[in-house]
Amino acid sequence: MPATTEHADLNWYIAHQDELVRAHNGKSVVIKDCAILSVYEDDLTALEETLKQHQPGTFIIQRVGPGPENYTATFHALAV
């Protein structure tokens, strides 16, 4: 199964993370088609501004920071 656009964009972020941290650490970047569309101070502004010109699901918003903890999430659930 081919990677979705979202997966390709996340993989692009991971591959370029070091250079993005040097240029945009702590900022929110909008990535579409494996390229940065814009850089914002926060995720909400990034979302609001990007939705003015792009459809939901066609881009990702990634907070730039070093290490895998900046592109992974762990969820815990209680077993009953």
Buried (B, 14 or more C-beta within 10 A) or exposed (E): EEEEBBEBBBEBBBEBBEEBBEEBEEBBBBBBEBEBBBBBEEBEEBBEBBEEEBEEEEBBBBBBBEEEEBBEEEEEEEEE
